[in-house]
Amino acid sequence: MRIYIVEDGRLVSYERTGQCNRCGECCHKHIGLQITTNTFNPDYEPGADDEANWDQYEGFSILLAHGVWWYFKITYIKDMDGACPGLRNGNECDVWMDASRFRPVCRYWPFNPRDMDQFQKCGFSFEKVPE
């Protein structure tokens, strides 16, 4: 999955690889997010507009989900008392398994390599795409 991150006022492209290994680490964290969507046309892709003012999106991760470009910015990550209510039978997730549910955060987590140091068991990793 291609993810764009605004770093120092410019877009940096990453490829997220791997898969969920059901470690459950993210299900035991409360992840605060600032979320917005773009106002561009459906064919828009980040970086296509040289006139874009990316400074306003500093620290945001940008990804395409359900035909919409989502802009996520993690505001905090802290331990929860307990776990996500969607977690059942160990680390099986009722929300993840239900394909009809709209869940951009859970379904597309993680979306920023800077936060991976808090998720040591996660099966995903990020590689910077050369410019």
Buried (B, 14 or more C-beta within 10 A) or exposed (E): EEBBBBEEEEBBBBEBEEEBEBBBBBBBBEBEBEEEEBEEEEEBEBBEEEEBEBEEBEBBBBBBBEEEBBBBBBEEBEEEEEBBEBBEEEBEBEBBEEEEEEBBBBBBBBBBBEBEEBBEEBEBEBEEEEE
